[in-house]
Amino acid sequence: MQNTSSFKPVRKAVFPIAGLGTRFLPATKVMPKEMLPLNDRPLIQHAFEEAREAGIEEFVFVTGRQKEMIEEHFDHQPELMRTLEQRGKDDMIDKVKTSEMSEAQLFCTRQANPLGLGHAIWCAKKLIGDEPFAIILPDDVIHWERGCLTQMMDAYNEHGGNIVAVKDVPREETYKYGIIDPASDNGKTVDIQGLVEKPDIDKAPSTLCVIGRYILQPEVFNYLSAFEKGTGGEIQLTDSMAKLIGNQPFHGLRFEGDHFDCGGRNGFIKANITYALKDPSLRDDIKSYIESIL
């Protein structure tokens, strides 16, 4: 993806993946939840491919204990490749190559203590430096022909500043999310004048929530470095982002695509069904099976 914007390019992306995945136990007792398969590839690879499509060059994984499998997944596996070559499995070779970093750069840093999403992002501070950067939460899967981050790059190249992906949710569910306070809204791009993390339903300023895609300016680290605890006693990313408003442009983008919260079994199963029905090698069989059991 070629950048023709006058704004500083976004070359780096942070993937906060230190969580324990308790909602998938015992499957995630040893295996990281980011390695759970969505159709034919793990969740983390879907996130990686979305970032690569958007032009990201440096991939920063904020990890925790027992996450070494993720780093291994993106490494070159010569023994596997030799075996596939000997067996003439050219189609499998091509699939494996999509998981290799090749020209991209992978960096890993640890979040030693589970102090919240804001703290996880702060752990990447030295690797990001003074550049704008993207954040992708692999739990949030968005299925569309053009990746969500690519769509956000278009908005960034137009507006600069900070961009977050937003979608409407039922008002009775606003307490689960970071909710934006819109100053103006043209149906696609929202000018944001405030952000609040998990508000009481009757105090939510709108029904537009932030989902796991962000493009932020490095000044957010100035606020994250204060380690102020917010909702749930954690260091919230939303609180630090809110302090950028008024000092820098801040917009929300209503992205195109189907969003699945794969941090829980419900959304994960729905995503697998959707991806299977879009896969030409599976679609007819899966559709027939679903019809038969219904």
Contacts in CASP RR format, 6 or more apart in sequence:
PFRMAT RR
TARGET T0000
AUTHOR 0000-0000-0000
METHOD contacts of the structure
MODEL  1
MQNTSSFKPVRKAVFPIAGLGTRFLPATKVMPKEMLPLNDRPLIQHAFEE
AREAGIEEFVFVTGRQKEMIEEHFDHQPELMRTLEQRGKDDMIDKVKTSE
MSEAQLFCTRQANPLGLGHAIWCAKKLIGDEPFAIILPDDVIHWERGCLT
QMMDAYNEHGGNIVAVKDVPREETYKYGIIDPASDNGKTVDIQGLVEKPD
IDKAPSTLCVIGRYILQPEVFNYLSAFEKGTGGEIQLTDSMAKLIGNQPF
HGLRFEGDHFDCGGRNGFIKANITYALKDPSLRDDIKSYIESIL
1 53 0 8 1.000
1 54 0 8 1.000
1 55 0 8 1.000
1 150 0 8 1.000
1 153 0 8 1.000
3 9 0 8 1.000
3 153 0 8 1.000
3 157 0 8 1.000
4 157 0 8 1.000
5 156 0 8 1.000
5 157 0 8 1.000
5 158 0 8 1.000
5 160 0 8 1.000
7 132 0 8 1.000
7 156 0 8 1.000
7 157 0 8 1.000
7 160 0 8 1.000
7 161 0 8 1.000
8 131 0 8 1.000
8 132 0 8 1.000
9 132 0 8 1.000
10 54 0 8 1.000
10 56 0 8 1.000
10 131 0 8 1.000
10 132 0 8 1.000
10 133 0 8 1.000
10 134 0 8 1.000
10 153 0 8 1.000
10 156 0 8 1.000
10 215 0 8 1.000
11 55 0 8 1.000
11 56 0 8 1.000
11 57 0 8 1.000
11 58 0 8 1.000
11 131 0 8 1.000
11 133 0 8 1.000
12 56 0 8 1.000
12 57 0 8 1.000
12 58 0 8 1.000
12 59 0 8 1.000
12 60 0 8 1.000
12 127 0 8 1.000
12 128 0 8 1.000
12 131 0 8 1.000
12 133 0 8 1.000
12 134 0 8 1.000
13 51 0 8 1.000
13 56 0 8 1.000
13 58 0 8 1.000
13 59 0 8 1.000
13 60 0 8 1.000
13 133 0 8 1.000
13 134 0 8 1.000
13 135 0 8 1.000
13 136 0 8 1.000
13 149 0 8 1.000
14 60 0 8 1.000
14 62 0 8 1.000
14 121 0 8 1.000
14 124 0 8 1.000
14 128 0 8 1.000
14 133 0 8 1.000
14 134 0 8 1.000
14 135 0 8 1.000
14 136 0 8 1.000
15 44 0 8 1.000
15 47 0 8 1.000
15 48 0 8 1.000
15 51 0 8 1.000
15 59 0 8 1.000
15 60 0 8 1.000
15 61 0 8 1.000
15 62 0 8 1.000
15 135 0 8 1.000
15 136 0 8 1.000
15 137 0 8 1.000
15 138 0 8 1.000
16 62 0 8 1.000
16 111 0 8 1.000
16 117 0 8 1.000
16 120 0 8 1.000
16 121 0 8 1.000
16 135 0 8 1.000
16 137 0 8 1.000
17 32 0 8 1.000
17 34 0 8 1.000
17 44 0 8 1.000
17 61 0 8 1.000
17 62 0 8 1.000
17 63 0 8 1.000
17 64 0 8 1.000
17 67 0 8 1.000
17 70 0 8 1.000
17 138 0 8 1.000
18 62 0 8 1.000
18 63 0 8 1.000
18 64 0 8 1.000
18 67 0 8 1.000
18 110 0 8 1.000
18 111 0 8 1.000
18 114 0 8 1.000
18 120 0 8 1.000
19 33 0 8 1.000
19 64 0 8 1.000
19 114 0 8 1.000
20 28 0 8 1.000
20 33 0 8 1.000
20 114 0 8 1.000
21 28 0 8 1.000
21 32 0 8 1.000
21 33 0 8 1.000
21 263 0 8 1.000
22 28 0 8 1.000
23 263 0 8 1.000
23 264 0 8 1.000
23 265 0 8 1.000
24 33 0 8 1.000
24 36 0 8 1.000
24 263 0 8 1.000
24 264 0 8 1.000
24 265 0 8 1.000
24 268 0 8 1.000
27 36 0 8 1.000
28 36 0 8 1.000
30 66 0 8 1.000
31 69 0 8 1.000
32 44 0 8 1.000
32 66 0 8 1.000
32 67 0 8 1.000
32 69 0 8 1.000
32 70 0 8 1.000
33 43 0 8 1.000
33 139 0 8 1.000
33 263 0 8 1.000
34 42 0 8 1.000
34 43 0 8 1.000
34 44 0 8 1.000
34 47 0 8 1.000
34 67 0 8 1.000
34 70 0 8 1.000
34 138 0 8 1.000
35 42 0 8 1.000
35 43 0 8 1.000
35 44 0 8 1.000
35 69 0 8 1.000
35 70 0 8 1.000
35 73 0 8 1.000
36 42 0 8 1.000
36 43 0 8 1.000
36 262 0 8 1.000
36 268 0 8 1.000
37 43 0 8 1.000
38 46 0 8 1.000
38 141 0 8 1.000
38 262 0 8 1.000
38 268 0 8 1.000
38 271 0 8 1.000
38 272 0 8 1.000
38 275 0 8 1.000
39 272 0 8 1.000
39 275 0 8 1.000
39 276 0 8 1.000
39 279 0 8 1.000
39 282 0 8 1.000
40 95 0 8 1.000
40 279 0 8 1.000
41 95 0 8 1.000
41 98 0 8 1.000
41 99 0 8 1.000
42 73 0 8 1.000
43 138 0 8 1.000
43 139 0 8 1.000
43 141 0 8 1.000
43 262 0 8 1.000
44 70 0 8 1.000
44 73 0 8 1.000
44 138 0 8 1.000
45 73 0 8 1.000
45 98 0 8 1.000
45 99 0 8 1.000
46 138 0 8 1.000
46 141 0 8 1.000
47 136 0 8 1.000
47 137 0 8 1.000
47 138 0 8 1.000
48 59 0 8 1.000
48 74 0 8 1.000
48 99 0 8 1.000
49 98 0 8 1.000
50 136 0 8 1.000
50 142 0 8 1.000
50 147 0 8 1.000
50 148 0 8 1.000
50 149 0 8 1.000
50 150 0 8 1.000
51 59 0 8 1.000
51 134 0 8 1.000
51 136 0 8 1.000
51 149 0 8 1.000
52 104 0 8 1.000
53 146 0 8 1.000
53 147 0 8 1.000
53 149 0 8 1.000
53 150 0 8 1.000
54 134 0 8 1.000
54 147 0 8 1.000
54 149 0 8 1.000
54 150 0 8 1.000
54 152 0 8 1.000
54 153 0 8 1.000
55 153 0 8 1.000
56 104 0 8 1.000
56 134 0 8 1.000
56 149 0 8 1.000
57 104 0 8 1.000
57 105 0 8 1.000
58 104 0 8 1.000
58 105 0 8 1.000
58 107 0 8 1.000
58 127 0 8 1.000
59 101 0 8 1.000
59 104 0 8 1.000
59 105 0 8 1.000
59 106 0 8 1.000
59 107 0 8 1.000
60 107 0 8 1.000
60 108 0 8 1.000
60 109 0 8 1.000
60 124 0 8 1.000
60 127 0 8 1.000
60 128 0 8 1.000
61 67 0 8 1.000
61 70 0 8 1.000
61 71 0 8 1.000
61 106 0 8 1.000
61 107 0 8 1.000
61 108 0 8 1.000
61 109 0 8 1.000
62 109 0 8 1.000
62 110 0 8 1.000
62 111 0 8 1.000
62 120 0 8 1.000
62 121 0 8 1.000
62 123 0 8 1.000
62 124 0 8 1.000
63 70 0 8 1.000
63 71 0 8 1.000
63 108 0 8 1.000
63 109 0 8 1.000
63 110 0 8 1.000
63 111 0 8 1.000
64 110 0 8 1.000
64 111 0 8 1.000
64 112 0 8 1.000
71 106 0 8 1.000
71 108 0 8 1.000
73 99 0 8 1.000
74 99 0 8 1.000
74 100 0 8 1.000
74 101 0 8 1.000
74 106 0 8 1.000
75 100 0 8 1.000
75 101 0 8 1.000
76 100 0 8 1.000
77 96 0 8 1.000
80 96 0 8 1.000
81 93 0 8 1.000
81 96 0 8 1.000
84 90 0 8 1.000
84 92 0 8 1.000
84 93 0 8 1.000
84 96 0 8 1.000
85 93 0 8 1.000
107 127 0 8 1.000
109 123 0 8 1.000
109 124 0 8 1.000
109 126 0 8 1.000
109 127 0 8 1.000
110 123 0 8 1.000
111 119 0 8 1.000
111 120 0 8 1.000
111 123 0 8 1.000
113 119 0 8 1.000
115 227 0 8 1.000
115 234 0 8 1.000
115 235 0 8 1.000
116 234 0 8 1.000
116 235 0 8 1.000
116 236 0 8 1.000
117 234 0 8 1.000
117 235 0 8 1.000
117 236 0 8 1.000
117 237 0 8 1.000
118 224 0 8 1.000
118 234 0 8 1.000
118 235 0 8 1.000
118 236 0 8 1.000
118 237 0 8 1.000
118 240 0 8 1.000
119 224 0 8 1.000
119 227 0 8 1.000
119 234 0 8 1.000
119 235 0 8 1.000
121 135 0 8 1.000
121 220 0 8 1.000
121 224 0 8 1.000
121 237 0 8 1.000
122 221 0 8 1.000
122 224 0 8 1.000
122 225 0 8 1.000
122 227 0 8 1.000
122 235 0 8 1.000
124 133 0 8 1.000
125 221 0 8 1.000
125 224 0 8 1.000
125 225 0 8 1.000
128 218 0 8 1.000
128 221 0 8 1.000
129 218 0 8 1.000
130 218 0 8 1.000
131 218 0 8 1.000
132 156 0 8 1.000
132 161 0 8 1.000
132 215 0 8 1.000
132 216 0 8 1.000
132 217 0 8 1.000
132 218 0 8 1.000
133 215 0 8 1.000
133 216 0 8 1.000
133 218 0 8 1.000
134 149 0 8 1.000
134 152 0 8 1.000
134 213 0 8 1.000
134 214 0 8 1.000
134 215 0 8 1.000
134 216 0 8 1.000
135 212 0 8 1.000
135 213 0 8 1.000
135 214 0 8 1.000
135 215 0 8 1.000
135 216 0 8 1.000
135 237 0 8 1.000
136 149 0 8 1.000
136 212 0 8 1.000
136 213 0 8 1.000
137 211 0 8 1.000
137 212 0 8 1.000
137 213 0 8 1.000
138 262 0 8 1.000
139 212 0 8 1.000
139 261 0 8 1.000
139 262 0 8 1.000
139 263 0 8 1.000
139 264 0 8 1.000
140 211 0 8 1.000
140 212 0 8 1.000
140 213 0 8 1.000
140 259 0 8 1.000
140 260 0 8 1.000
140 261 0 8 1.000
140 262 0 8 1.000
141 259 0 8 1.000
141 260 0 8 1.000
141 262 0 8 1.000
141 271 0 8 1.000
142 148 0 8 1.000
142 165 0 8 1.000
142 211 0 8 1.000
142 213 0 8 1.000
142 255 0 8 1.000
142 257 0 8 1.000
142 258 0 8 1.000
142 259 0 8 1.000
142 260 0 8 1.000
143 257 0 8 1.000
143 258 0 8 1.000
143 260 0 8 1.000
143 271 0 8 1.000
143 274 0 8 1.000
143 275 0 8 1.000
143 278 0 8 1.000
144 255 0 8 1.000
144 256 0 8 1.000
144 257 0 8 1.000
144 258 0 8 1.000
146 256 0 8 1.000
148 165 0 8 1.000
148 213 0 8 1.000
148 255 0 8 1.000
148 257 0 8 1.000
149 213 0 8 1.000
151 253 0 8 1.000
151 255 0 8 1.000
151 256 0 8 1.000
152 163 0 8 1.000
152 165 0 8 1.000
152 213 0 8 1.000
152 215 0 8 1.000
152 253 0 8 1.000
152 255 0 8 1.000
153 215 0 8 1.000
155 163 0 8 1.000
155 189 0 8 1.000
155 251 0 8 1.000
155 252 0 8 1.000
155 253 0 8 1.000
156 163 0 8 1.000
156 215 0 8 1.000
159 189 0 8 1.000
159 249 0 8 1.000
159 251 0 8 1.000
160 249 0 8 1.000
161 215 0 8 1.000
161 217 0 8 1.000
161 248 0 8 1.000
161 249 0 8 1.000
161 250 0 8 1.000
161 251 0 8 1.000
162 214 0 8 1.000
162 215 0 8 1.000
162 216 0 8 1.000
162 217 0 8 1.000
162 220 0 8 1.000
162 241 0 8 1.000
162 244 0 8 1.000
162 248 0 8 1.000
162 249 0 8 1.000
162 250 0 8 1.000
162 251 0 8 1.000
163 214 0 8 1.000
163 215 0 8 1.000
163 251 0 8 1.000
163 252 0 8 1.000
163 253 0 8 1.000
164 180 0 8 1.000
164 192 0 8 1.000
164 210 0 8 1.000
164 213 0 8 1.000
164 214 0 8 1.000
164 215 0 8 1.000
164 241 0 8 1.000
164 250 0 8 1.000
164 251 0 8 1.000
164 252 0 8 1.000
164 253 0 8 1.000
165 210 0 8 1.000
165 211 0 8 1.000
165 212 0 8 1.000
165 213 0 8 1.000
165 214 0 8 1.000
165 252 0 8 1.000
165 253 0 8 1.000
165 255 0 8 1.000
166 180 0 8 1.000
166 190 0 8 1.000
166 208 0 8 1.000
166 209 0 8 1.000
166 210 0 8 1.000
166 211 0 8 1.000
166 252 0 8 1.000
166 253 0 8 1.000
166 254 0 8 1.000
166 255 0 8 1.000
167 208 0 8 1.000
167 209 0 8 1.000
167 211 0 8 1.000
167 254 0 8 1.000
167 255 0 8 1.000
167 259 0 8 1.000
168 207 0 8 1.000
168 208 0 8 1.000
168 209 0 8 1.000
169 176 0 8 1.000
169 177 0 8 1.000
169 207 0 8 1.000
169 208 0 8 1.000
169 209 0 8 1.000
170 207 0 8 1.000
171 201 0 8 1.000
171 204 0 8 1.000
171 207 0 8 1.000
172 201 0 8 1.000
174 199 0 8 1.000
174 201 0 8 1.000
174 204 0 8 1.000
174 207 0 8 1.000
174 209 0 8 1.000
175 198 0 8 1.000
175 199 0 8 1.000
175 200 0 8 1.000
175 201 0 8 1.000
175 204 0 8 1.000
176 198 0 8 1.000
176 209 0 8 1.000
177 198 0 8 1.000
177 209 0 8 1.000
177 210 0 8 1.000
177 211 0 8 1.000
178 195 0 8 1.000
178 196 0 8 1.000
178 197 0 8 1.000
178 198 0 8 1.000
178 199 0 8 1.000
178 209 0 8 1.000
178 210 0 8 1.000
178 238 0 8 1.000
179 195 0 8 1.000
179 196 0 8 1.000
179 197 0 8 1.000
179 199 0 8 1.000
179 204 0 8 1.000
179 205 0 8 1.000
179 206 0 8 1.000
179 207 0 8 1.000
179 208 0 8 1.000
179 209 0 8 1.000
179 210 0 8 1.000
180 190 0 8 1.000
180 192 0 8 1.000
180 194 0 8 1.000
180 195 0 8 1.000
180 205 0 8 1.000
180 206 0 8 1.000
180 208 0 8 1.000
180 209 0 8 1.000
180 210 0 8 1.000
180 252 0 8 1.000
181 192 0 8 1.000
181 193 0 8 1.000
181 194 0 8 1.000
181 195 0 8 1.000
181 196 0 8 1.000
181 205 0 8 1.000
181 206 0 8 1.000
182 190 0 8 1.000
182 191 0 8 1.000
182 192 0 8 1.000
182 193 0 8 1.000
182 205 0 8 1.000
182 206 0 8 1.000
182 208 0 8 1.000
183 191 0 8 1.000
183 192 0 8 1.000
183 193 0 8 1.000
184 190 0 8 1.000
184 191 0 8 1.000
185 191 0 8 1.000
187 254 0 8 1.000
188 253 0 8 1.000
188 254 0 8 1.000
189 251 0 8 1.000
189 252 0 8 1.000
189 253 0 8 1.000
189 254 0 8 1.000
190 208 0 8 1.000
190 251 0 8 1.000
190 252 0 8 1.000
190 253 0 8 1.000
190 254 0 8 1.000
191 250 0 8 1.000
191 251 0 8 1.000
192 245 0 8 1.000
192 250 0 8 1.000
192 251 0 8 1.000
192 252 0 8 1.000
193 245 0 8 1.000
194 205 0 8 1.000
194 242 0 8 1.000
194 245 0 8 1.000
194 250 0 8 1.000
195 210 0 8 1.000
195 238 0 8 1.000
195 241 0 8 1.000
195 242 0 8 1.000
195 245 0 8 1.000
196 203 0 8 1.000
196 204 0 8 1.000
196 205 0 8 1.000
196 238 0 8 1.000
196 242 0 8 1.000
197 230 0 8 1.000
197 231 0 8 1.000
197 236 0 8 1.000
197 238 0 8 1.000
197 239 0 8 1.000
198 231 0 8 1.000
199 205 0 8 1.000
208 252 0 8 1.000
210 238 0 8 1.000
211 259 0 8 1.000
213 255 0 8 1.000
214 237 0 8 1.000
214 241 0 8 1.000
216 241 0 8 1.000
216 244 0 8 1.000
217 244 0 8 1.000
217 248 0 8 1.000
219 244 0 8 1.000
219 247 0 8 1.000
219 248 0 8 1.000
220 237 0 8 1.000
220 240 0 8 1.000
220 241 0 8 1.000
220 244 0 8 1.000
223 239 0 8 1.000
223 240 0 8 1.000
223 243 0 8 1.000
223 244 0 8 1.000
224 235 0 8 1.000
224 237 0 8 1.000
224 240 0 8 1.000
227 235 0 8 1.000
228 235 0 8 1.000
228 239 0 8 1.000
229 235 0 8 1.000
229 236 0 8 1.000
230 236 0 8 1.000
230 239 0 8 1.000
241 250 0 8 1.000
244 250 0 8 1.000
258 274 0 8 1.000
260 267 0 8 1.000
260 268 0 8 1.000
260 270 0 8 1.000
260 271 0 8 1.000
260 274 0 8 1.000
261 267 0 8 1.000
262 268 0 8 1.000
262 271 0 8 1.000
273 286 0 8 1.000
273 290 0 8 1.000
276 282 0 8 1.000
276 283 0 8 1.000
276 286 0 8 1.000
277 283 0 8 1.000
277 286 0 8 1.000
277 287 0 8 1.000
END
